[in-house]
């Protein structure tokens, strides 16, 4: 799940609810930041939430 700074908590909560474990947070690579939208608001994504 890719998200912006504003939606990081929401993404983490959704992941935990769905998978019942803590997610791994990774930064979106610099070369992908401008072309990767947040899955909640379509702003540029900063983090990838998942395992």
N, CA, C and O atoms as a Tripos MOL2 file, in Angstrom:
@<TRIPOS>MOLECULE
protein
  204   203    51     0     0
PROTEIN
NO_CHARGES

@<TRIPOS>ATOM
      1 N           0.8510   -1.1510    0.0000 N.3       1 UNK1
      2 CA          0.0000    0.0000    0.0000 C.3       1 UNK1
      3 C           0.9080    1.2280    0.0000 C.2       1 UNK1
      4 O           1.7630    1.3640    0.8760 O.2       1 UNK1
      5 N           0.7370    2.0990   -0.9480 N.am      2 UNK2
      6 CA          1.5640    3.3080   -1.0330 C.3       2 UNK2
      7 C           0.7640    4.4950   -0.5040 C.2       2 UNK2
      8 O          -0.4150    4.6490   -0.8220 O.2       2 UNK2
      9 N           1.4230    5.3460    0.3190 N.am      3 UNK3
     10 CA          0.6870    6.4540    0.9090 C.3       3 UNK3
     11 C           1.5790    7.6690    1.1380 C.2       3 UNK3
     12 O           2.8060    7.5790    1.1710 O.2       3 UNK3
     13 N           0.9080    8.8090    1.2960 N.am      4 UNK4
     14 CA          1.6000   10.0630    1.5950 C.3       4 UNK4
     15 C           1.7710   10.1760    3.1140 C.2       4 UNK4
     16 O           1.3070    9.3140    3.8610 O.2       4 UNK4
     17 N           2.4360   11.2390    3.5640 N.am      5 UNK5
     18 CA          2.6550   11.4200    5.0010 C.3       5 UNK5
     19 C           1.3460   11.5790    5.7640 C.2       5 UNK5
     20 O           1.2280   11.1280    6.9030 O.2       5 UNK5
     21 N           0.3730   12.2160    5.1420 N.am      6 UNK6
     22 CA         -0.9130   12.4600    5.8060 C.3       6 UNK6
     23 C          -1.6720   11.1660    6.0970 C.2       6 UNK6
     24 O          -2.4020   11.0940    7.0850 O.2       6 UNK6
     25 N          -1.5160   10.1530    5.2620 N.am      7 UNK7
     26 CA         -2.2990    8.9300    5.3870 C.3       7 UNK7
     27 C          -1.5030    7.7230    5.9030 C.2       7 UNK7
     28 O          -1.9810    6.5930    5.8000 O.2       7 UNK7
     29 N          -0.3230    7.9310    6.4440 N.am      8 UNK8
     30 CA          0.5040    6.8240    6.9110 C.3       8 UNK8
     31 C          -0.1730    6.0520    8.0530 C.2       8 UNK8
     32 O          -0.1360    4.8210    8.0760 O.2       8 UNK8
     33 N          -0.7860    6.7690    8.9930 N.am      9 UNK9
     34 CA         -1.4470    6.0940   10.1110 C.3       9 UNK9
     35 C          -2.6310    5.2640    9.6310 C.2       9 UNK9
     36 O          -2.8260    4.1420   10.0990 O.2       9 UNK9
     37 N          -3.4110    5.7910    8.7170 N.am     10 UNK10
     38 CA         -4.5460    5.0620    8.1630 C.3      10 UNK10
     39 C          -4.0840    3.7900    7.4580 C.2      10 UNK10
     40 O          -4.6800    2.7280    7.6340 O.2      10 UNK10
     41 N          -3.0310    3.8970    6.6670 N.am     11 UNK11
     42 CA         -2.5030    2.7290    5.9570 C.3      11 UNK11
     43 C          -2.0070    1.6690    6.9390 C.2      11 UNK11
     44 O          -2.2330    0.4750    6.7380 O.2      11 UNK11
     45 N          -1.3340    2.1070    7.9970 N.am     12 UNK12
     46 CA         -0.8410    1.1530    8.9930 C.3      12 UNK12
     47 C          -1.9990    0.4640    9.7040 C.2      12 UNK12
     48 O          -1.9660   -0.7500    9.9010 O.2      12 UNK12
     49 N          -3.0190    1.2180   10.0910 N.am     13 UNK13
     50 CA         -4.1770    0.6370   10.7690 C.3      13 UNK13
     51 C          -4.8850   -0.3710    9.8670 C.2      13 UNK13
     52 O          -5.2670   -1.4480   10.3250 O.2      13 UNK13
     53 N          -5.0600   -0.0370    8.6050 N.am     14 UNK14
     54 CA         -5.7170   -0.9410    7.6670 C.3      14 UNK14
     55 C          -4.9170   -2.2270    7.5050 C.2      14 UNK14
     56 O          -5.4870   -3.3180    7.4790 O.2      14 UNK14
     57 N          -3.5940   -2.0980    7.3980 N.am     15 UNK15
     58 CA         -2.7380   -3.2740    7.2430 C.3      15 UNK15
     59 C          -2.8370   -4.1700    8.4730 C.2      15 UNK15
     60 O          -2.9830   -5.3850    8.3460 O.2      15 UNK15
     61 N          -2.7590   -3.5820    9.6540 N.am     16 UNK16
     62 CA         -2.8250   -4.3630   10.8930 C.3      16 UNK16
     63 C          -4.1750   -5.0560   11.0150 C.2      16 UNK16
     64 O          -4.2340   -6.2270   11.3910 O.2      16 UNK16
     65 N          -5.2590   -4.3520   10.7020 N.am     17 UNK17
     66 CA         -6.5940   -4.9580   10.7560 C.3      17 UNK17
     67 C          -6.7080   -6.1380    9.7970 C.2      17 UNK17
     68 O          -7.3200   -7.1540   10.1250 O.2      17 UNK17
     69 N          -6.1210   -6.0010    8.6200 N.am     18 UNK18
     70 CA         -6.2350   -7.0290    7.5870 C.3      18 UNK18
     71 C          -5.3270   -8.2310    7.8400 C.2      18 UNK18
     72 O          -5.7290   -9.3750    7.6280 O.2      18 UNK18
     73 N          -4.0980   -7.9680    8.2950 N.am     19 UNK19
     74 CA         -3.0970   -9.0360    8.4060 C.3      19 UNK19
     75 C          -2.7640   -9.4450    9.8420 C.2      19 UNK19
     76 O          -2.0820  -10.4470   10.0590 O.2      19 UNK19
     77 N          -3.2390   -8.6780   10.8160 N.am     20 UNK20
     78 CA         -2.9960   -8.9350   12.2330 C.3      20 UNK20
     79 C          -1.5200   -9.0270   12.5850 C.2      20 UNK20
     80 O          -1.1280   -9.8200   13.4410 O.2      20 UNK20
     81 N          -0.7110   -8.2220   11.9330 N.am     21 UNK21
     82 CA          0.7130   -8.1000   12.2510 C.3      21 UNK21
     83 C           1.1750   -6.7070   11.8370 C.2      21 UNK21
     84 O           0.5480   -6.0490   11.0060 O.2      21 UNK21
     85 N           2.2670   -6.2780   12.4220 N.am     22 UNK22
     86 CA          2.8020   -4.9560   12.1090 C.3      22 UNK22
     87 C           3.4010   -4.9360   10.7050 C.2      22 UNK22
     88 O           4.0660   -5.8900   10.3010 O.2      22 UNK22
     89 N           3.1700   -3.8580    9.9620 N.am     23 UNK23
     90 CA          3.7280   -3.7700    8.6070 C.3      23 UNK23
     91 C           5.1730   -3.3050    8.6220 C.2      23 UNK23
     92 O           5.6660   -2.7550    9.6070 O.2      23 UNK23
     93 N           5.8240   -3.5390    7.5170 N.am     24 UNK24
     94 CA          7.1550   -2.9900    7.2880 C.3      24 UNK24
     95 C           6.9610   -1.6910    6.5120 C.2      24 UNK24
     96 O           6.2360   -1.6630    5.5180 O.2      24 UNK24
     97 N           7.5970   -0.6290    6.9580 N.am     25 UNK25
     98 CA          7.5190    0.6600    6.2700 C.3      25 UNK25
     99 C           8.7850    0.8680    5.4610 C.2      25 UNK25
    100 O           9.8920    0.7240    5.9800 O.2      25 UNK25
    101 N           8.6250    1.2020    4.2090 N.am     26 UNK26
    102 CA          9.7630    1.5100    3.3450 C.3      26 UNK26
    103 C           9.4800    2.8230    2.6430 C.2      26 UNK26
    104 O           8.3300    3.1470    2.3460 O.2      26 UNK26
    105 N          10.5170    3.5610    2.3850 N.am     27 UNK27
    106 CA         10.3820    4.8040    1.6200 C.3      27 UNK27
    107 C          10.2070    4.4550    0.1490 C.2      27 UNK27
    108 O          10.8170    3.5110   -0.3540 O.2      27 UNK27
    109 N           9.3660    5.2260   -0.5370 N.am     28 UNK28
    110 CA          9.2520    5.0820   -1.9840 C.3      28 UNK28
    111 C          10.5770    5.5630   -2.5690 C.2      28 UNK28
    112 O          11.0500    6.6320   -2.1820 O.2      28 UNK28
    113 N          11.1910    4.8210   -3.4810 N.am     29 UNK29
    114 CA         12.4720    5.2590   -4.0710 C.3      29 UNK29
    115 C          12.3470    6.6490   -4.7050 C.2      29 UNK29
    116 O          11.3170    6.9820   -5.2920 O.2      29 UNK29
    117 N          13.3950    7.4430   -4.5800 N.am     30 UNK30
    118 CA         13.3970    8.8160   -5.1030 C.3      30 UNK30
    119 C          12.9360    8.8970   -6.5550 C.2      30 UNK30
    120 O          12.1850    9.8010   -6.9220 O.2      30 UNK30
    121 N          13.3870    7.9480   -7.3840 N.am     31 UNK31
    122 CA         13.0420    8.0010   -8.8110 C.3      31 UNK31
    123 C          11.5640    7.7100   -9.0720 C.2      31 UNK31
    124 O          11.0620    7.9970  -10.1590 O.2      31 UNK31
    125 N          10.8500    7.1320   -8.0700 N.am     32 UNK32
    126 CA          9.4320    6.8060   -8.2370 C.3      32 UNK32
    127 C           8.5010    7.7810   -7.5190 C.2      32 UNK32
    128 O           7.2850    7.7080   -7.7000 O.2      32 UNK32
    129 N           9.0430    8.6940   -6.7090 N.am     33 UNK33
    130 CA          8.1990    9.5600   -5.8820 C.3      33 UNK33
    131 C           7.2260   10.4110   -6.6940 C.2      33 UNK33
    132 O           6.0710   10.5550   -6.2920 O.2      33 UNK33
    133 N           7.6420   10.9650   -7.7910 N.am     34 UNK34
    134 CA          6.7640   11.8410   -8.5590 C.3      34 UNK34
    135 C           5.6880   11.0850   -9.3260 C.2      34 UNK34
    136 O           4.6560   11.6650   -9.6620 O.2      34 UNK34
    137 N           5.9040    9.8140   -9.6080 N.am     35 UNK35
    138 CA          4.9420    9.0540  -10.4050 C.3      35 UNK35
    139 C           4.1270    8.0540   -9.5960 C.2      35 UNK35
    140 O           3.3080    7.3300  -10.1610 O.2      35 UNK35
    141 N           4.3380    8.0020   -8.2780 N.am     36 UNK36
    142 CA          3.6220    7.0410   -7.4390 C.3      36 UNK36
    143 C           2.6100    7.7830   -6.5650 C.2      36 UNK36
    144 O           3.0030    8.5120   -5.6540 O.2      36 UNK36
    145 N           1.3120    7.6060   -6.8310 N.am     37 UNK37
    146 CA          0.2990    8.3250   -6.0410 C.3      37 UNK37
    147 C          -0.0570    7.6040   -4.7400 C.2      37 UNK37
    148 O           0.0700    6.3850   -4.6280 O.2      37 UNK37
    149 N          -0.4990    8.3820   -3.7750 N.am     38 UNK38
    150 CA         -1.0640    7.8530   -2.5370 C.3      38 UNK38
    151 C          -2.3590    7.1290   -2.8970 C.2      38 UNK38
    152 O          -3.1240    7.6090   -3.7340 O.2      38 UNK38
    153 N          -2.6060    6.0010   -2.2840 N.am     39 UNK39
    154 CA         -3.8100    5.2280   -2.5860 C.3      39 UNK39
    155 C          -5.0630    5.8250   -1.9560 C.2      39 UNK39
    156 O          -6.1670    5.3490   -2.2170 O.2      39 UNK39
    157 N          -4.9100    6.8620   -1.1270 N.am     40 UNK40
    158 CA         -6.0500    7.4770   -0.4600 C.3      40 UNK40
    159 C          -6.4130    8.8390   -1.0210 C.2      40 UNK40
    160 O          -7.5880    9.2040   -1.0480 O.2      40 UNK40
    161 N          -5.4100    9.6030   -1.4760 N.am     41 UNK41
    162 CA         -5.7060   10.9700   -1.9140 C.3      41 UNK41
    163 C          -5.0540   11.3610   -3.2380 C.2      41 UNK41
    164 O          -5.3120   12.4560   -3.7390 O.2      41 UNK41
    165 N          -4.2370   10.5180   -3.8070 N.am     42 UNK42
    166 CA         -3.5600   10.7400   -5.0960 C.3      42 UNK42
    167 C          -2.4500   11.7910   -5.0420 C.2      42 UNK42
    168 O          -1.9450   12.2000   -6.0880 O.2      42 UNK42
    169 N          -2.0580   12.2380   -3.8370 N.am     43 UNK43
    170 CA         -0.8480   13.0430   -3.7070 C.3      43 UNK43
    171 C           0.3420   12.1070   -3.9240 C.2      43 UNK43
    172 O           0.1580   10.8930   -4.0160 O.2      43 UNK43
    173 N           1.5410   12.6460   -4.0050 N.am     44 UNK44
    174 CA          2.7210   11.8030   -4.1850 C.3      44 UNK44
    175 C           2.9350   10.9190   -2.9510 C.2      44 UNK44
    176 O           2.9290   11.4040   -1.8200 O.2      44 UNK44
    177 N           3.1220    9.6290   -3.1830 N.am     45 UNK45
    178 CA          3.3660    8.6900   -2.0920 C.3      45 UNK45
    179 C           4.7880    8.8440   -1.5670 C.2      45 UNK45
    180 O           5.7220    9.1080   -2.3240 O.2      45 UNK45
    181 N           4.9320    8.6750   -0.2670 N.am     46 UNK46
    182 CA          6.2360    8.7590    0.3810 C.3      46 UNK46
    183 C           6.6400    7.4050    0.9630 C.2      46 UNK46
    184 O           7.8230    7.0690    0.9970 O.2      46 UNK46
    185 N           5.6540    6.6290    1.4210 N.am     47 UNK47
    186 CA          5.9190    5.3410    2.0640 C.3      47 UNK47
    187 C           5.1920    4.2070    1.3710 C.2      47 UNK47
    188 O           4.1420    4.3950    0.7570 O.2      47 UNK47
    189 N           5.7820    3.0150    1.4860 N.am     48 UNK48
    190 CA          5.1150    1.7780    1.1140 C.3      48 UNK48
    191 C           4.9030    1.0100    2.4080 C.2      48 UNK48
    192 O           5.8480    0.7810    3.1630 O.2      48 UNK48
    193 N           3.6620    0.6120    2.6630 N.am     49 UNK49
    194 CA          3.2940   -0.0930    3.8740 C.3      49 UNK49
    195 C           2.9760   -1.5340    3.5160 C.2      49 UNK49
    196 O           2.0990   -1.7850    2.6900 O.2      49 UNK49
    197 N           3.6720   -2.4780    4.1210 N.am     50 UNK50
    198 CA          3.4160   -3.8860    3.8310 C.3      50 UNK50
    199 C           4.5620   -4.7660    4.2710 C.2      50 UNK50
    200 O           5.5240   -4.2960    4.8780 O.2      50 UNK50
    201 N           4.4570   -6.0350    3.9650 N.am     51 UNK51
    202 CA          5.5300   -6.9910    4.2840 C.3      51 UNK51
    203 C           5.9850   -7.6890    3.0470 C.2      51 UNK51
    204 O           6.8810   -8.5310    3.1070 O.2      51 UNK51
@<TRIPOS>BOND
     1     1     2 1
     2     2     3 1
     3     3     4 2
     4     3     5 am
     5     5     6 1
     6     6     7 1
     7     7     8 2
     8     7     9 am
     9     9    10 1
    10    10    11 1
    11    11    12 2
    12    11    13 am
    13    13    14 1
    14    14    15 1
    15    15    16 2
    16    15    17 am
    17    17    18 1
    18    18    19 1
    19    19    20 2
    20    19    21 am
    21    21    22 1
    22    22    23 1
    23    23    24 2
    24    23    25 am
    25    25    26 1
    26    26    27 1
    27    27    28 2
    28    27    29 am
    29    29    30 1
    30    30    31 1
    31    31    32 2
    32    31    33 am
    33    33    34 1
    34    34    35 1
    35    35    36 2
    36    35    37 am
    37    37    38 1
    38    38    39 1
    39    39    40 2
    40    39    41 am
    41    41    42 1
    42    42    43 1
    43    43    44 2
    44    43    45 am
    45    45    46 1
    46    46    47 1
    47    47    48 2
    48    47    49 am
    49    49    50 1
    50    50    51 1
    51    51    52 2
    52    51    53 am
    53    53    54 1
    54    54    55 1
    55    55    56 2
    56    55    57 am
    57    57    58 1
    58    58    59 1
    59    59    60 2
    60    59    61 am
    61    61    62 1
    62    62    63 1
    63    63    64 2
    64    63    65 am
    65    65    66 1
    66    66    67 1
    67    67    68 2
    68    67    69 am
    69    69    70 1
    70    70    71 1
    71    71    72 2
    72    71    73 am
    73    73    74 1
    74    74    75 1
    75    75    76 2
    76    75    77 am
    77    77    78 1
    78    78    79 1
    79    79    80 2
    80    79    81 am
    81    81    82 1
    82    82    83 1
    83    83    84 2
    84    83    85 am
    85    85    86 1
    86    86    87 1
    87    87    88 2
    88    87    89 am
    89    89    90 1
    90    90    91 1
    91    91    92 2
    92    91    93 am
    93    93    94 1
    94    94    95 1
    95    95    96 2
    96    95    97 am
    97    97    98 1
    98    98    99 1
    99    99   100 2
   100    99   101 am
   101   101   102 1
   102   102   103 1
   103   103   104 2
   104   103   105 am
   105   105   106 1
   106   106   107 1
   107   107   108 2
   108   107   109 am
   109   109   110 1
   110   110   111 1
   111   111   112 2
   112   111   113 am
   113   113   114 1
   114   114   115 1
   115   115   116 2
   116   115   117 am
   117   117   118 1
   118   118   119 1
   119   119   120 2
   120   119   121 am
   121   121   122 1
   122   122   123 1
   123   123   124 2
   124   123   125 am
   125   125   126 1
   126   126   127 1
   127   127   128 2
   128   127   129 am
   129   129   130 1
   130   130   131 1
   131   131   132 2
   132   131   133 am
   133   133   134 1
   134   134   135 1
   135   135   136 2
   136   135   137 am
   137   137   138 1
   138   138   139 1
   139   139   140 2
   140   139   141 am
   141   141   142 1
   142   142   143 1
   143   143   144 2
   144   143   145 am
   145   145   146 1
   146   146   147 1
   147   147   148 2
   148   147   149 am
   149   149   150 1
   150   150   151 1
   151   151   152 2
   152   151   153 am
   153   153   154 1
   154   154   155 1
   155   155   156 2
   156   155   157 am
   157   157   158 1
   158   158   159 1
   159   159   160 2
   160   159   161 am
   161   161   162 1
   162   162   163 1
   163   163   164 2
   164   163   165 am
   165   165   166 1
   166   166   167 1
   167   167   168 2
   168   167   169 am
   169   169   170 1
   170   170   171 1
   171   171   172 2
   172   171   173 am
   173   173   174 1
   174   174   175 1
   175   175   176 2
   176   175   177 am
   177   177   178 1
   178   178   179 1
   179   179   180 2
   180   179   181 am
   181   181   182 1
   182   182   183 1
   183   183   184 2
   184   183   185 am
   185   185   186 1
   186   186   187 1
   187   187   188 2
   188   187   189 am
   189   189   190 1
   190   190   191 1
   191   191   192 2
   192   191   193 am
   193   193   194 1
   194   194   195 1
   195   195   196 2
   196   195   197 am
   197   197   198 1
   198   198   199 1
   199   199   200 2
   200   199   201 am
   201   201   202 1
   202   202   203 1
   203   203   204 2
@<TRIPOS>SUBSTRUCTURE
     1 UNK1         2 RESIDUE 1 A UNK
     2 UNK2         6 RESIDUE 1 A UNK
     3 UNK3        10 RESIDUE 1 A UNK
     4 UNK4        14 RESIDUE 1 A UNK
     5 UNK5        18 RESIDUE 1 A UNK
     6 UNK6        22 RESIDUE 1 A UNK
     7 UNK7        26 RESIDUE 1 A UNK
     8 UNK8        30 RESIDUE 1 A UNK
     9 UNK9        34 RESIDUE 1 A UNK
    10 UNK10       38 RESIDUE 1 A UNK
    11 UNK11       42 RESIDUE 1 A UNK
    12 UNK12       46 RESIDUE 1 A UNK
    13 UNK13       50 RESIDUE 1 A UNK
    14 UNK14       54 RESIDUE 1 A UNK
    15 UNK15       58 RESIDUE 1 A UNK
    16 UNK16       62 RESIDUE 1 A UNK
    17 UNK17       66 RESIDUE 1 A UNK
    18 UNK18       70 RESIDUE 1 A UNK
    19 UNK19       74 RESIDUE 1 A UNK
    20 UNK20       78 RESIDUE 1 A UNK
    21 UNK21       82 RESIDUE 1 A UNK
    22 UNK22       86 RESIDUE 1 A UNK
    23 UNK23       90 RESIDUE 1 A UNK
    24 UNK24       94 RESIDUE 1 A UNK
    25 UNK25       98 RESIDUE 1 A UNK
    26 UNK26      102 RESIDUE 1 A UNK
    27 UNK27      106 RESIDUE 1 A UNK
    28 UNK28      110 RESIDUE 1 A UNK
    29 UNK29      114 RESIDUE 1 A UNK
    30 UNK30      118 RESIDUE 1 A UNK
    31 UNK31      122 RESIDUE 1 A UNK
    32 UNK32      126 RESIDUE 1 A UNK
    33 UNK33      130 RESIDUE 1 A UNK
    34 UNK34      134 RESIDUE 1 A UNK
    35 UNK35      138 RESIDUE 1 A UNK
    36 UNK36      142 RESIDUE 1 A UNK
    37 UNK37      146 RESIDUE 1 A UNK
    38 UNK38      150 RESIDUE 1 A UNK
    39 UNK39      154 RESIDUE 1 A UNK
    40 UNK40      158 RESIDUE 1 A UNK
    41 UNK41      162 RESIDUE 1 A UNK
    42 UNK42      166 RESIDUE 1 A UNK
    43 UNK43      170 RESIDUE 1 A UNK
    44 UNK44      174 RESIDUE 1 A UNK
    45 UNK45      178 RESIDUE 1 A UNK
    46 UNK46      182 RESIDUE 1 A UNK
    47 UNK47      186 RESIDUE 1 A UNK
    48 UNK48      190 RESIDUE 1 A UNK
    49 UNK49      194 RESIDUE 1 A UNK
    50 UNK50      198 RESIDUE 1 A UNK
    51 UNK51      202 RESIDUE 1 A UNK
